[in-house]
Amino acid sequence: MMNRLRLFPTTAKIENNILTINGHSLQDLAAQYGTPLYLYDRTTMDASTAEYKAALASHYPGPASVTYAGKAYLGKAIASWTQSHQLLVDCTGEGEIAIAKAGGVPRDHILVHGVNKSGADLLSAIQNAGTIVVDNLTELYHIRDLFSKEHTLFPNLWLRLLPGVAVDTHHAHTQTGQHDSKFGMTREELMEAAVFCKNNHLPLVGIHFHQGSNFRDAGPLHAAIDIGLDLAKEIGFSDEWHFCPGGGWGVAYHEDELPQPDSNDYVRVVAEHVIAGCNMRGLPHPHLHLEPGRSLVARAGVAVYRVGTIKKRSGKTWILTDGGMTDNPRYAMYGARYSCLPVSGPGAERSESVSIAGPYCESGDILIEDLPMPQLEAGDLIAIPAAGAYHLSMSSNYNGSRRPAVLMLEDKKAILIQRRETISDLLIRDI
């Protein structure tokens, strides 16, 4: 039980035989707000952000920033929280830009990504963002057409490099830096883009790349950093240039993956290699950006489900809950592994191995397979940790499901930050 508890937010405890987070009983929260229910522990979010900022201050002597990945999960409350730590917010397209803006993120803290930005995405970025990460030459030509001296606050531009080097992740769909990836520009394309920016007086100030998501070994970043710095030298950036070697540092989802990956180690490896690489090339140290992604919020999130039917099939026990792939598609997409605890009696003897699935009409609607658990009954509550990233942001209304309520947990406060969707929400778009 203690190993599983280490997957939960840092404030998770067992009190009176009930799982609590930040002093709140998950049993009481489920009774008040219903299930499925998502919880975000602000203390864990604050601590993980502070760790990254402290590591950057310790290992990198120049200006540095931390960027929150909007695609992990973005709502107005989360956007507002990012500004309590002065984070940049990575937005993909006009929808996320609008959410960030509504949450109080200022222009200079909005950074826009996207592999195939539409005209509307680019126009929104030009009007509302401080930086656009240019993915391809076609996009750059479109930006040139939109560039006008009327836009006195035209965003800075970074070029996205395809380094041809991936990091080791658990699934090919979470790798982004390999040669056949759909993301970014080759070295030759990037240099063509840099010349185009110079010839058209576009505000090119940086280079960005990303190699994959949820990795634990920072070693493969070395080769990609070297490629990026070689290109920066060739472009001839001045003293105030920006360099972002991506992010995607991992978290533990299952007790087999403990201990939690050390963010300080990750930051140290990146910072030291950037410093050494710049010194060797005679480059000024850049403004260094890191995009920690899930490692800022995944551990802070918990999904709470209620058990419905229990089925035994050919030696297999199925625990069927009221949530599944429509709020957490990661098993269906990536074969992601999770663990969980019962909300009541989490320390009880684990008497059988169970598989936990949802109510939807798909064989892939599975949350967990073959996990030792205590005896469960219909009506019991279970809590799945590390649910703070890439769950709700990829959720759907499949089978007419409605997205769950979301709470932010603080000391003595449980704040509803996203209401549960209703049937009226499903119907309101139809004409």
N, C-alpha and C positions, 0 to 999 in steps of 0.2 A: 504493500500500500504506500509506503513512504517514497519509493521510487516513482510511482505514478503521481503522487502528490507533487513531486518536483517538476512535473510537466505543466502544472497549473500555475496561475498567477502567483507572484511572490507572497501575496497576502492570504493565500488559501490555507485553511486550517480545518481540523475536525473538532467541532464543539458540540457537546451533548450528543455525540454519535451522528451528527449532521455535518455535511460539507458546507463550509462558509467561505466567502470571499470578501475581504475588506470589512469583516464584521457582519455581513449580510447572509442570512440563511438562504441557501438555494431552494430549499423546500418552501419557505415563505414567499420568495420572489415568484416561484412557479405558480403558487396558489393565487397570487395577486394579479400576475400579468399573463398567465397561461403559458402553454408550450406549443411548438418549439419556442425557445427563448434564448437570445444571445446576450451575453454579459461582457462588458469591457471594464477591466480594472485599471483605473487611472494611475494608481500608485506604480503598477508594473510598467505602464507606458512611460511615465515620467522617469522612472529609474533607468530603463533601457536607453532612452534618449540622453539622459545625463551621462551614462557610461560612454556613449559614442563621442559626445562633445568633450568629455574629459580625456579620452584616448587621443583625439585629434590635437587637443591642447598640449598633451604630453609628448607626442611623437612628430608633430609637424610644426615647424616654426613660423610658417607663413599663414596667410589668410585661408580659412577653411570653412566649409558649410556642410550641413547634413540635410538631405532631401528626403521628404516623406513620399512614398509611392502611393499616389491616389488610387491606383488600380488594386491595391491591397484591400482597401475599404475606405470609402469617402462619403461622408455626409456633412451637413453644415456644422454639427457639433465637433466632429473629428477635425474638420478644417480649422475651426476656431481653436481647438486644442493645439494644433501645430504652431500657431502663432504665439502661444504661451512659451514656446521654446525657440521662437524665431527660425523655424524650419522653412526651407523651400518646399513647395508642393509640386510634384510631378503630375501633370495632367495630360491625358490622352484625349484630345478633341474638345469640341465646344461644350459638351455635356459636363465633363469634369471641370472645365474652366468655370462654367456657370456655378457649379456647386462650391468650388473654392472661393470664388468671388462673393457668393452669398454668405459664406462662412467667415468673411472678413479677412481673407488672404490678400495682401496688397500686391499691386502689379509686379514689383520687383522680386516677389517671392513665388511667382507663378512661372513654372518651367514647363514647356509643352513638348511632349513626345508624340510619336505616331508614325507607323511605317507607311501609311498611305493617306495622309491628311487631305481632307476634302477642301474645297474652296471656302466653305463655311468655317471649317476648323481653323484654317490659316487666317481668315479675316478676324475671327474671335481672338486668336493668339496675338495678332498685331494690335488689336484694340485693348487687350487686357493683360498680356504677359510681359515679363521682363526678358525672357529668353525663349527662343525656338531652337530645338535640336533638329537640324535638317537631316532627314533620312536618305534622300536620294536627289539626283540631279533634276528630275522632272519637278519635284517639289521646289527646288531652288529657283528654277525658271519661273514658276508661278509666284514665288515670293518677290522676285525682281519685278514682275508685272504689277504686284500690289504695292511695291515700294514707292513712296512718294514723299516729297519734302513736306507735304501736308501732315504726315505722321511724325510729329516732332518727338514722340516717344517710341519710335520704332524699336522693336525688341532686338537685343543682341542675338547673334547666330552662333551656334556650335555645329560642327559637322560630326555626324555619327559614323564612326569607323567600324567596318567589319574586319576584325583582326585575324580571322581564320584560326582562332584558338578557342576551344571550349573548355569550360570547367567540368569537373566530374559531378554530375547530378544523378538522381535515381531514375530519371526517365528522359528520353530524347526530347520530349515536348517542353522540357524546362531548360534546354540549351539554346543559346542565341548567338554565340560567337563563332561557330564553325563555318568553314568555307561555303557550304551550301545553304546557309541560313537566309531567310527572307529579309533580315534586318541590316540596315546600314550600307556603307559604300566600301568597295575595295580601295586599296591604297591608291591605285591609278585614278579611280573615280573621285576620291577625296581630293587629290591634288588638282584635278580638273575643276572641281567645285571651288577650291581655294582661289584659283586663278580667276574664275568667273566672278567670285565675290570682289576681288581686288579691282577687276576691270569695270565692275558695275557699282563700285563704291558702297557695297553692302557691309554692314557692321559685323564682320567675322571676328570673333574673339576667343574661340575655344574648340576643343575636341572632346568627344564623348565616345565611349564604347561600353558594351555590356556583354558578358560571356555566358551567363546562365543564372538560374535561380535555385536557392536552397542548397548551396554547396558549403563544404567545410574545409577544403584545402585551398589556401590562397596562392599556392605555388604557381599554378598556371597563369596567374595574373601578370607574372614577371615578363613573359614574352610579349603579351599584348601591350603592357605599359611601355616597353621598349619601342614597339612599332609606333605607338602614339607619340612618344617623345621624338622619335626620328622625324615624323611628319611635322610636328610642331617646329622643329629646327629648320626643316626645309621651307615651311611657310614663312618663318621669320617673325614669330609673335614677339610683341614688345613686353615690357615689364608687367603689364596688367592683362594677363591672359588666363584662361580657365581650362582646367583639365578634370574630366570626370571618368575614372576607371570603373564606372558602373557600381554594382552592388550585388544584392541577392544573397547575402550571408545567411546561413541556415539557422534553424532552430530544431529542437528535439520534439518529435511528434509521438514517439513511442518510447517506453522505458529502455528498450534495446539501444536507443540512440543517445542515451545519457552518457556523459554529462552534457550540459548545454554548451554549444560552441562558444568560444571565448571571443567576444567582439574586440577586445583590446589587442589580441594577437592579429586579427584581421587588419585592423587599422595600422598597427605597427608595420606589418609586412608591406602594405601599400605605401605608407608614408616614407619608409626608409628607401624603398626602391625608386619612388618618384624623386626624392632628394638626391640620391646617388646618380640617377640617370640624368637629371638636369645638370648636376655639377660636371659630370663627364662630358656633356655636350655643350657646355657653356651657355645653357639656357637659364633664364631667370626662373625662380621657383613660381609655379602658377598658383592661382587661387584653386585649392584642391576641393573637389566636391565628392561626397560619398552618398550612395543611394542604398541604405541598409535594407529597404524593402520590408519583408515579412518580419525581420528580426526586431523591428520597433514595436510591432503590435500583435504578432501571432500568439505569443505566450500570454498576452493580456486578455485574450478572448476565450470564452467558454460557451459551448452550446449545450443547452439543457433540453432533453427530450423525455416524453412519457411513454412507458412501455404499454403496448396494446396487446397484441396476440403473441403467444409463444408456441412455436411449432417444433416438433421433433421429427426429423426425416433421415432415415438410414444412418443413424448414429450422429447426425448433425442437429444441433439445437439452434433455431432461428429466433432471435429476439427482434420483434417488429415494433418500430417506434413511430411517432407521429411526424417525424422529419426525416430527411434523407437527401437525395441527390439534388433536389430543387433549392436547398439552402447550402449544401456542401457537395459540389460535383467532383471533388478532387479524387476520390476513389475511382469514379467512372472515367475520368480523364487521364489520370496518371497512375492509378493503382496505389494511391497514397495510403500509408499505414497510420492508424491512430490507436490510442488507448482510451480507457474511460474508467470512471468510478461510479458506483451507486451513490446517490445523494444521501440516502439514509443507510446507516450501517456500512460505510465504505471499508471498514477494516474486517468485515466478516470473511470467513474462510472461502477461498475460491474453489468451489466444488466441481465446476465443469467448464469446458471450453465452449464458447458460444460465438455465433456470428450475428452481428447487429445490422439490420437493414431497415429501409423506410417503407412507406405505404404505396409507392408509385409503381406504375405498370411497366417496369423495366427490370430485367434480370441484373443489370448493372447498378441498380439502386441499393448499394451496399455502403455502409459506413465503416464497419470493422469486421475482419474475419479471424476466427480461431483465437479468441482472447480468453484466457482464464478469468472467470468472474464468479462472485457469490451467486447463490440461488436468487433468481428474480421472479417477480410475479407481475401480472397485469396491474397497471396503475402505478408501479414504481417509477421513480425518476432516475435517469442516468445523466452524467455530465461528461462531455468530451472536451479535453483541453486543447490548447494550441489552435483555437478556432477563430483567431482574430484577423487572419489574412486569407484572401482568395476563397472565401466562403460566400458571404453576402454580396460581394462585388460581382460574383459570377452566378448569382441565384436566378431562378426563372419561375414562371407561372405554369410550368408543365403540369398536366392533369388538373388544371384549375387551382393549383396550390396558391396560397397567399404568403407573402414574405413575413417572417416573424418580427415580433417586437424586439427592440434593442435597448439595453440599459447601460448607462455609464455609472459604475460604482465608485463612490468616494466615501471617505470616512463619514458615517452616519447619514449618507445620502445615496439614494438610488434614483437616477435621473433618466426619464424616458427620453431617448434621443431619436428614436424612430418608432412610430406607432406600427402596430400590426396591420397589414393590408386586409381589406374587406372585400366582400363580393362586389360591392359598389365600385371599388377600385378596378376590378377586372372588367366591368362593364362600361366604365366612363369613357374609354377610348373609342368604343364602337359607335358607328353612325347608324 
